[in-house]
Amino acid sequence: MAASESKERLDPLAKTALWTASMRAREHEREDRLFCDPLASLLAGTEGPAIMQRFEGAVQPGVEDPALAVRTRYLDDQLVAQDGAGMRQFVSLAAGMDTRAFRLPWSPGVTVFELDRPALLTLKDELLERAGVHSRCEWIPLGVDLMADWTTPLLEAGFDRARSTTWLIEGLLYFLDPLECDLLLRQLSEMSASGSRLLADYVGRTVLESAAMASWRMRMEEQGHPWKSGSDDPQSLFAGFGWTVRVAAYGDPDVDYGRWGDAVIAPGVPGTRGRYLVSGELV
Ligand SMILES: C[S@@+](CC[C@H](N)C(=O)[O-])C[C@H]1O[C@@H](n2cnc3c(N)ncnc32)[C@H](O)[C@@H]1O
């Protein structure tokens, strides 16, 4: 499949990966950038910035949402720390146009599996190959449907379920309904050896259902990728699958990076922002 053909085949939800890539590209251009992502602009193409502008123009006029930059940096730091602590197997679910396999300082022996829609990963692979860049770890992109059987292809690609794993679920859970979330968390938990870790972002349910989020949700739905779920009690949600998690709200001292102007809003407390970052360990 040619890159242009792959792009044609991107469904609306897959296109959100171009949007987040364009936000990383914009962050990369800032003098006070929180991370470097020199490939983000290439992967966002022309469509990513167009989607970003549509949202910022219609829903958040004039506002440069700091959440993406803060979440990227927070998760980068967590991943690097886990690598430093000896983790060697990483799986990114719904990896999109994430370039961490190409930009983080991975230790020798690290494998990063990236799962996403086949058309999206074909496009990503082609763009990166054409740019002549090389991953800094063993990078294994796997085109799958995360709502179907993705564990068999992962195992066939060399995933070792006897080894502990770090799972990264970034920019995905709110696009799933509660049953789909449960299914995904159950599947990855069953694939996790002891000592496994989990990193995710999510949104509070009360916040999601609040009037402040109504125009955002309507716009997301109109674009074909509605936000369908949130949780006010992530500790219990993840504990149900064996994980002990720490939940950090954007704006907490370690999730701020000097960018979070709003008050800290904890999960469950209504407000314009109620998104948070989860880091967990399998107990
Ligand atoms: C907002 S993007 C997030 C991408 C990336 N993690 C990031 O933060 O930039 C959502 C991603 O979820 C992927 N996705 C959603 N549902 C999926 C499914 N059922 N199977 C595979 N990928 C899926 C989309 O293709 C898209 O790349």
The ligand as an SDF file (V2000), in Angstrom:
LIG
                    3D

 27 29  0  0  0  0  0  0  0  0999 V2000
   -5.7200   10.2680   19.8890 C   0  0  0  0  0  0  0  0  0  0  0  0
   -4.8610    9.0300   18.9840 S   0  0  0  0  0  0  0  0  0  0  0  0
   -3.5670    8.7090   20.1510 C   0  0  0  0  0  0  0  0  0  0  0  0
   -2.3110    8.2660   19.4770 C   0  0  0  0  0  0  0  0  0  0  0  0
   -1.0690    8.3230   20.3610 C   0  0  0  0  0  0  0  0  0  0  0  0
   -1.1440    7.3930   21.4650 N   0  0  0  0  0  0  0  0  0  0  0  0
   -0.8470    9.7300   20.8590 C   0  0  0  0  0  0  0  0  0  0  0  0
   -1.0250    9.9810   22.0530 O   0  0  0  0  0  0  0  0  0  0  0  0
   -0.4940   10.5890   20.0500 O   0  0  0  0  0  0  0  0  0  0  0  0
   -5.9320    7.5950   19.1460 C   0  0  0  0  0  0  0  0  0  0  0  0
   -5.3520    6.3800   18.4850 C   0  0  0  0  0  0  0  0  0  0  0  0
   -6.1410    5.2410   18.8340 O   0  0  0  0  0  0  0  0  0  0  0  0
   -6.1230    4.3560   17.7430 C   0  0  0  0  0  0  0  0  0  0  0  0
   -7.2270    3.4030   17.8890 N   0  0  0  0  0  0  0  0  0  0  0  0
   -8.4720    3.6740   18.3110 C   0  0  0  0  0  0  0  0  0  0  0  0
   -9.2300    2.5680   18.2980 N   0  0  0  0  0  0  0  0  0  0  0  0
   -8.4290    1.5660   17.8540 C   0  0  0  0  0  0  0  0  0  0  0  0
   -8.6300    0.1790   17.6170 C   0  0  0  0  0  0  0  0  0  0  0  0
   -9.8200   -0.3980   17.8290 N   0  0  0  0  0  0  0  0  0  0  0  0
   -7.5940   -0.5520   17.1720 N   0  0  0  0  0  0  0  0  0  0  0  0
   -6.3880    0.0200   16.9560 C   0  0  0  0  0  0  0  0  0  0  0  0
   -6.1330    1.3320   17.1660 N   0  0  0  0  0  0  0  0  0  0  0  0
   -7.1420    2.0990   17.6030 C   0  0  0  0  0  0  0  0  0  0  0  0
   -6.2850    5.2870   16.5630 C   0  0  0  0  0  0  0  0  0  0  0  0
   -5.9560    4.6860   15.3370 O   0  0  0  0  0  0  0  0  0  0  0  0
   -5.3550    6.4330   16.9630 C   0  0  0  0  0  0  0  0  0  0  0  0
   -4.0470    6.2380   16.4840 O   0  0  0  0  0  0  0  0  0  0  0  0
  1  2  1  0
  2  3  1  0
  2 10  1  0
  3  4  1  0
  4  5  1  0
  5  6  1  0
  5  7  1  0
  7  8  2  0
  7  9  1  0
 10 11  1  0
 11 12  1  0
 11 26  1  0
 12 13  1  0
 13 14  1  0
 13 24  1  0
 14 15  1  0
 14 23  1  0
 15 16  2  0
 16 17  1  0
 17 18  1  0
 17 23  2  0
 18 19  1  0
 18 20  2  0
 20 21  1  0
 21 22  2  0
 22 23  1  0
 24 25  1  0
 24 26  1  0
 26 27  1  0
M  CHG  2   2   1   9  -1
M  END
$$$$
